Amino acid sequence: MLSGKRITLIIGGGIAAYKCLDLIRQLRNAGAEVTPVLTRAGAQFVTPLSVAALAGQQVFQDLFDLKDEAEMGHIQLSRRSDLIIVAPATADMMAKMAGGHADDLATTLLLATDKPVMLAPAMNVRMWEHPATRRNLAQLRADGISMIGPDEGAMACGEFGPGRMAEPAEIRAALIARFRPGPLTGKTVLVTSGPTHEPIDPVRYIANRSSGAQGTALAVALRDLGADVQFVTGPASVPPPDGVNVIRVETARDMLAACLRLLPVDAAVMAAAVADWHVASDFTQKIKKGAQGVPEITFSENPDILSTVATHADRPCLVVGFAAETETVIAHATAKRERKGCDWIVANDVSPATGIMGGSENAVHLITRAGVEDWPRLPKAEVARRLATRIAEALTCN
């Protein structure tokens, strides 16, 4: 899977550094040679001895180590690998990279390399969401650096949210996908998936029956063609795939913000079933039944994510929308493509009799400027493979 690949692993200074011990083991089991670079802060969490024992080779730590520089200078070290991964990539490390700093071995190596770089961010949720980190993240993406994670969950600090470093198995899958040759290698594709949940009060919400199965299948198909997939998913019942960068959201407004943060990308495939409205009323407490009768709920329109991305200054080369209809499918979808400004619309009939919403199969019509293609009813994985192939062909032309 990674046979013959040389990976330089830079271990940053965070509690998640302990995961790197398992990551080294998994990468070596997949056939990779791992050259470890341990930062001064990283050495507070894992020891050079344990890292060296698992990697089966020397750990590099000091920019000014005369022995290391004599045997393998930092410039040679920066260019001998097929890929450099930083795990955990702390907020401090990301800030230094975004600013072009080179004040230790790790940052000097990163500034001097001509090889692909991948980050596995890990930090407190507030640090991850801080405007400075978001700016640095946008700059790093613009510089061509790819990301895996962070995941959402409980943290060592006791808080909960996005900021957990991706698990070693996820990172290994992402690296395998990265090295798998494919027509989308070097391309970044944004995929949205699943429903959105729009709160009514603290315990109720508006949703739909989307399982996220088609969006997840698309992420897998695009990943398998070599794409760097940025997967923005609502609370779907189908789990997200390995080897893609997963951004979990709840509401349509959350999804729009996540999509805009990820631009620019080469293509956007907007497969999510986004709620059209959210509740405008501010119900801060659970609505109770009582003598006052049925509550009055006021709705407001949600932002139009597809249209916003299709008309954005950083518009992707290819924007693909989805249209789930229950009547006059092609007419409605054709009008939607023109109204939203996207390149393609994938339309389907989701009326209850079809069993498509939440099911394992799909029957779609691909609507482009050239006309309408009617695809047969197929497993969603096969629909995804066909669409991913068409996307690869379109981006090759661009």
Order of alpha helices (4+ residues) and beta strands (2+ residues): beta-alpha-beta-alpha-alpha-alpha-beta-alpha-alpha-beta-alpha-alpha-beta-beta-beta-alpha-beta-beta-beta-alpha-beta-beta-alpha-beta-beta-beta-alpha-beta-alpha-beta-beta-beta-beta-beta-alpha
